[in-house]
């Protein structure tokens, strides 16, 4: 009996387009790896781009329609649909991290990022269920296609991937989620507020995971964590690292204020 490899299982999940099937495949990879059912081997390259469902339509960020104003039902659905898309792409970002760089970084790295992928799958599932309670579903609205760009441009360098995805993009989620949570709670959506509280707590762990492995990369290369991170962000991140910052959440995630504040200035 031939044991399935970890690389094959991760690639299969990345190549799964249907959202529900991707959730199941992601959970299965994380479970099978944890239970020792997958050989630590990566016999094939990860796909350049994960499979995507026919819907939602993917648009450039500058072509995305406005969400609407205030607490209208349309605006609420647009918000939760956008959050669902972020979490859906985050599944693939974590899977690709483990599959693309696992052989180089080792088993603990793989375990950490498969756990992140399983968290993101859970986040997507509970957000989609919340959307369904509003009479909507993932795919009903267009979504922007900028999130995978960060993965594509850092596909050659694990330090660059860690610097940009967990330590910039996910860290930005730590900054903006509390205000979103308060708006959702103020609108009377206590279920939605609890979902965002859960996601915020998990994302602190995800950013910390990225920061820990980035520090390991820097130690191996004899680089300063702060200066190397800043150099990689300037080189590969097209946006701006901008305030306001959630300093307490970032500190819990292992990001020092000196590191990101000087870059923002």
HELIX and SHEET records of a PDB file:
HELIX    1   1 UNK A    6  UNK A   14  1                                   9    
HELIX    2   2 UNK A   19  UNK A   34  1                                  16    
HELIX    3   3 UNK A   61  UNK A   63  5                                   3    
HELIX    4   4 UNK A   73  UNK A  105  1                                  33    
HELIX    5   5 UNK A  107  UNK A  133  1                                  27    
HELIX    6   6 UNK A  147  UNK A  153  1                                   7    
HELIX    7   7 UNK A  158  UNK A  164  1                                   7    
HELIX    8   8 UNK A  165  UNK A  170  3                                   6    
HELIX    9   9 UNK A  171  UNK A  186  1                                  16    
HELIX   10  10 UNK A  190  UNK A  221  1                                  32    
HELIX   11  11 UNK A  225  UNK A  236  1                                  12    
HELIX   12  12 UNK A  247  UNK A  252  1                                   6    
HELIX   13  13 UNK A  257  UNK A  264  1                                   8    
SHEET    1   A 2 UNK A  58  UNK A  59  0                                        
SHEET    2   A 2 UNK A 143  UNK A 144  1                                        
END                                                                             
